[in-house]
């Protein structure tokens, strides 16, 4: 096992894994924008219910104590009116970022597996085929640190009645989110390499990447609990931590691929 892990680290170092991770981090960061627009579109559809809009405005007024509930209702109405355009932008942005992201993933995996990458057109077709995986993967990657933050800081100020849920519900949600993340990573490691590897060269990398991402994500809510992000210096530090987080998550993804590549060459 230790020999395999050393070989994995050696493969990452030989193929300049840190540089490949920076490339993936850039594309992964871009992929978040369509996800946020999609969330805005879904929120706009929910805000068509007057009861939901009133309850959300009331809960947000309790969080943002310096803002009146009427002002928050007006803002939510603006969100509802803009949600149609947000949905269209989310669709266009998701198609564009997915094709770019999976093109970068294909190039990085080709380096680690020491095989030829797909051609440009095949990369774009692959990216479109992975559009649903992109949305789910970005969502799961963002959900895990959010749930860890709730467990670290408490749910006292969450809106829509989430503050009434017990700690066990968030622990269960975190376990489900990690399971979904592991399943999505299995899909990534199964279909990205050409030719497709055997299952024995898929699940170890998914397990390693999931564990690494969980540990990386745990540091993010820890920083939030210790730093006062209302100060400029702390806010700038938060921006640096977010960028570092994207790079670390990308490196974890590549570490899983390197482990699978090493196992595949060893005849696993």
C-alpha positions as CSV (number, residue, x, y, z in Angstrom):
1,X,0.0,0.0,0.0
2,X,2.8,2.4,0.9
3,X,4.6,1.5,-2.2
4,X,1.5,2.3,-4.3
5,X,1.0,5.7,-2.5
6,X,4.7,6.6,-3.1
7,X,4.3,5.6,-6.8
8,X,1.2,7.8,-6.9
9,X,3.0,10.8,-5.4
10,X,5.9,10.1,-7.9
11,X,3.5,10.1,-10.8
12,X,2.0,13.4,-9.8
13,X,5.4,15.0,-9.3
14,X,6.8,13.6,-12.6
15,X,3.8,14.9,-14.6
16,X,3.7,18.3,-12.8
17,X,0.5,17.7,-10.9
18,X,0.5,21.1,-9.3
19,X,0.4,22.8,-12.7
20,X,-2.3,20.5,-13.9
21,X,-4.3,21.2,-10.7
22,X,-4.0,25.0,-11.4
23,X,-5.4,24.4,-14.9
24,X,-8.3,22.4,-13.5
25,X,-8.9,24.8,-10.6
26,X,-9.4,27.7,-13.2
27,X,-12.0,25.7,-15.1
28,X,-13.7,24.4,-11.9
29,X,-14.0,28.0,-10.6
30,X,-15.7,29.0,-13.9
31,X,-18.1,26.1,-13.6
32,X,-19.4,27.5,-10.3
33,X,-21.0,30.5,-12.1
34,X,-23.6,28.5,-14.1
35,X,-24.4,26.5,-10.9
36,X,-25.1,29.8,-9.0
37,X,-27.3,31.0,-11.9
38,X,-29.1,27.7,-11.9
39,X,-29.7,28.1,-8.1
40,X,-31.0,31.6,-8.8
41,X,-33.4,30.2,-11.4
42,X,-34.7,27.5,-9.0
43,X,-35.1,30.1,-6.3
44,X,-37.0,32.4,-8.6
45,X,-39.5,29.6,-9.4
46,X,-39.9,28.9,-5.6
47,X,-40.5,32.6,-5.0
48,X,-43.6,32.5,-7.2
49,X,-45.2,31.1,-4.0
50,X,-46.2,34.1,-1.9
51,X,-46.0,32.0,1.3
52,X,-42.4,30.9,0.5
53,X,-41.4,34.5,-0.3
54,X,-42.8,35.8,3.0
55,X,-41.2,33.1,5.1
56,X,-37.9,33.5,3.4
57,X,-37.9,37.3,3.8
58,X,-38.8,36.9,7.5
59,X,-36.0,34.5,8.1
60,X,-33.5,36.6,6.2
61,X,-34.5,39.7,8.3
62,X,-33.5,37.8,11.4
63,X,-30.0,37.1,9.8
64,X,-29.4,40.5,8.3
65,X,-30.6,42.6,11.3
66,X,-29.7,45.9,9.7
67,X,-32.1,45.3,6.7
68,X,-35.8,45.7,6.8
69,X,-38.1,42.8,5.8
70,X,-39.8,45.0,3.2
71,X,-36.5,45.7,1.6
72,X,-35.7,42.0,1.5
73,X,-39.0,41.2,0.0
74,X,-38.3,43.8,-2.8
75,X,-34.9,42.2,-3.4
76,X,-36.5,38.7,-3.6
77,X,-39.0,40.0,-6.1
78,X,-36.2,41.3,-8.2
79,X,-34.6,37.8,-8.1
80,X,-37.9,36.3,-9.2
81,X,-38.2,38.6,-12.1
82,X,-34.6,38.0,-13.2
83,X,-34.8,34.2,-12.8
84,X,-35.9,33.6,-16.4
85,X,-32.8,35.2,-17.8
86,X,-30.7,33.5,-15.2
87,X,-32.0,30.1,-16.3
88,X,-31.1,30.8,-19.9
89,X,-27.6,32.1,-18.9
90,X,-27.2,29.0,-16.7
91,X,-27.9,26.7,-19.6
92,X,-25.5,28.5,-22.0
93,X,-22.9,28.8,-19.3
94,X,-23.1,25.2,-18.3
95,X,-22.6,24.0,-21.9
96,X,-19.6,26.2,-22.4
97,X,-17.9,25.6,-19.0
98,X,-18.6,21.8,-19.2
99,X,-16.9,21.5,-22.5
100,X,-13.9,23.5,-21.3
101,X,-13.7,21.7,-17.9
102,X,-13.8,18.2,-19.3
103,X,-11.4,19.1,-22.1
104,X,-9.0,20.2,-19.3
105,X,-9.7,17.0,-17.3
106,X,-9.1,14.9,-20.4
107,X,-5.7,16.5,-21.0
108,X,-4.7,16.1,-17.3
109,X,-5.8,12.5,-17.2
110,X,-3.9,11.8,-20.5
111,X,-0.7,13.1,-18.9
112,X,-1.2,11.0,-15.7
113,X,-2.2,7.8,-17.6
114,X,0.5,8.5,-20.2
115,X,-1.8,8.1,-23.1
116,X,-2.9,10.3,-26.0
117,X,-5.8,12.7,-25.2
118,X,-9.0,13.0,-27.2
119,X,-9.0,15.3,-30.2
120,X,-10.6,18.7,-29.8
121,X,-14.0,17.7,-31.2
122,X,-14.1,14.5,-29.1
123,X,-13.3,16.6,-26.0
124,X,-16.3,18.9,-26.7
125,X,-18.6,15.9,-27.3
126,X,-17.4,14.3,-24.0
127,X,-18.0,17.6,-22.2
128,X,-21.6,17.8,-23.4
129,X,-22.1,14.2,-22.4
130,X,-20.8,15.0,-18.9
131,X,-23.0,18.1,-18.5
132,X,-25.2,16.5,-15.9
133,X,-22.2,15.1,-14.0
134,X,-20.7,18.6,-14.0
135,X,-23.7,20.2,-12.3
136,X,-24.0,17.3,-9.7
137,X,-20.2,17.3,-9.1
138,X,-20.0,21.1,-8.5
139,X,-23.1,20.9,-6.3
140,X,-21.8,18.0,-4.2
141,X,-18.3,19.7,-3.9
142,X,-19.9,22.9,-2.6
143,X,-22.5,21.1,-0.4
144,X,-19.9,19.1,1.6
145,X,-18.1,22.1,3.1
146,X,-21.4,23.9,3.6
147,X,-22.7,21.0,5.8
148,X,-19.3,20.8,7.6
149,X,-19.6,24.5,8.3
150,X,-23.1,24.0,9.8
151,X,-21.8,21.2,12.0
152,X,-18.8,23.3,13.1
153,X,-20.7,26.6,13.7
154,X,-24.2,25.4,14.4
155,X,-27.5,25.9,12.6
156,X,-29.0,28.6,14.8
157,X,-29.3,31.2,12.0
158,X,-30.3,29.1,9.1
159,X,-33.5,30.1,7.3
160,X,-36.6,28.2,6.2
161,X,-36.8,26.2,9.4
162,X,-33.5,24.5,8.9
163,X,-32.4,25.8,12.3
164,X,-35.0,23.4,13.9
165,X,-33.3,20.3,12.5
166,X,-31.1,18.3,14.9
167,X,-27.4,17.7,14.5
168,X,-28.1,14.2,13.4
169,X,-29.9,15.3,10.4
170,X,-26.9,17.3,9.2
171,X,-24.6,14.4,9.9
172,X,-26.8,12.2,7.8
173,X,-26.9,14.8,5.0
174,X,-23.1,15.1,5.1
175,X,-22.8,11.3,4.8
176,X,-25.2,11.2,1.8
177,X,-23.4,14.1,0.2
178,X,-20.0,12.3,0.5
179,X,-21.6,9.1,-0.9
180,X,-22.9,11.0,-3.9
181,X,-19.5,12.7,-4.3
182,X,-17.8,9.3,-4.3
183,X,-20.3,7.9,-6.8
184,X,-19.7,10.8,-9.1
185,X,-16.0,10.4,-8.9
186,X,-16.3,6.8,-9.8
187,X,-18.1,7.9,-12.9
188,X,-15.3,10.4,-13.7
189,X,-12.6,7.8,-13.2
190,X,-14.5,5.2,-15.2
191,X,-15.3,7.2,-18.4
192,X,-12.6,9.8,-18.7
193,X,-9.6,7.5,-19.5
194,X,-9.4,6.0,-23.0
195,X,-9.7,3.0,-23.1
196,X,-12.0,2.7,-20.1
197,X,-10.3,0.9,-17.1
198,X,-11.5,-2.0,-15.1
199,X,-13.4,-1.4,-11.9
200,X,-10.4,-2.3,-9.8
201,X,-8.6,0.8,-11.3
202,X,-11.6,3.1,-10.6
203,X,-12.9,2.8,-7.0
204,X,-9.5,3.2,-5.2
205,X,-8.9,6.6,-6.8
206,X,-12.5,7.7,-6.0
207,X,-12.1,6.6,-2.4
208,X,-8.8,8.5,-2.1
209,X,-10.2,11.7,-3.8
210,X,-13.3,11.6,-1.6
211,X,-11.3,11.3,1.6
212,X,-8.9,14.0,0.5
213,X,-11.7,16.4,-0.5
214,X,-13.5,15.8,2.9
215,X,-10.3,16.7,4.8
216,X,-9.7,19.7,2.6
217,X,-13.3,20.9,3.1
218,X,-13.0,20.5,6.8
219,X,-10.4,23.2,6.9
220,X,-12.7,25.7,5.2
221,X,-15.4,26.0,8.0
222,X,-12.5,25.9,10.5
223,X,-11.1,29.1,8.9
224,X,-14.6,30.7,8.9
225,X,-15.1,29.9,12.6
226,X,-11.8,31.6,13.5
227,X,-11.6,34.6,11.2
228,X,-13.7,37.8,11.3
229,X,-14.6,38.1,7.6
230,X,-16.1,41.5,8.1
231,X,-12.6,43.0,8.2
232,X,-10.8,43.8,4.9
233,X,-7.7,41.8,5.8
234,X,-9.8,38.7,6.8
235,X,-12.0,39.0,3.7
236,X,-8.9,39.1,1.5
237,X,-7.6,36.1,3.4
238,X,-10.9,34.4,2.7
239,X,-10.5,35.0,-1.0
240,X,-7.1,33.5,-0.9
241,X,-8.4,30.5,1.0
242,X,-11.2,30.0,-1.6
243,X,-8.7,30.0,-4.5
244,X,-6.5,27.7,-2.5
245,X,-9.5,25.4,-1.9
246,X,-10.2,25.1,-5.6
247,X,-6.6,24.2,-6.3
248,X,-6.5,21.6,-3.5
249,X,-9.7,20.0,-4.6
250,X,-8.3,19.8,-8.2
251,X,-5.1,18.2,-6.8
252,X,-7.2,15.7,-4.9
253,X,-9.0,14.8,-8.1
254,X,-5.7,14.3,-9.9
255,X,-4.3,12.3,-7.0
256,X,-7.2,9.8,-7.4
257,X,-6.4,9.6,-11.2
258,X,-2.7,9.1,-10.5
259,X,-3.5,6.2,-8.1
260,X,-5.7,4.5,-10.6
261,X,-3.1,5.0,-13.3
262,X,-0.4,3.4,-11.2
263,X,-2.7,0.5,-10.2
264,X,-3.7,0.0,-13.9
265,X,0.0,-0.2,-14.9
266,X,0.6,-2.7,-12.1
267,X,-2.2,-4.9,-13.5
268,X,-4.8,-4.3,-10.9
